[in-house]
Every structure is written in structure tokens, then in C-alpha cells.
Amino acid sequence: PFNLFVQQTTSGKKSKIDLKKVASEWKALSEGQKQKYRGKAKKNLEKRRATRQSMKGLFVKKNFPAEYAAAKKNTTNHKDAFIAATRAVAKKYKRHCNMLLNEK
């Protein structure tokens, strides 16, 4: 909620931002005013989580068939192939996320 308050109160300002001043403004707000920011921050978090989940779903949908086909070449058991492909895609997704985080 505080980060959202900082973003909204300082957006568009070209001069240097005094965080101590912004923090004192935040402390001066009533609980009712802070609750508005908490509610909006919670909604934003839910949106980010939904976006992450949909991105993960798209990643799995794109990469799972190839991994499953490769795993089926190593075993005739479909269950074992499915488990191996799931692990491979999870590992690949983790690497992908780490790569994205390191780009920032």
C-alpha cells in the first residue's frame, strides 16, 4: 500500500522526491484513507498473480508436448514419461523465470 501511495503521489514530478516527506504524509493519513490504498494494492497483486499463472500456463502449453515426446522415447510407461516431462518443463520454466529476473 505504501509503494502504491508513493507511486500515485509522486508520479509526474520531475524534481527529486523526498521520501521522508512522503512517508510523513503516509503516516498522517487516516485508516480509512490508507484502506483505499490497501484495497487497490490487493487488487493489483491479484492481477499480477493471475498474469503470472496465465504466463506459466502458456509456457507449459508450448513446451510440454516436445518434452513429453522426448520422455516417451526413453520409456514405454506413459505415467513415467508424463512425470519426467513435467519435471523437465518445471525446471525449464524456473530457468526461464530466473533469466527474466536477471535481465532487469
Disulfide bonds with the S-S distance in Angstrom:
none
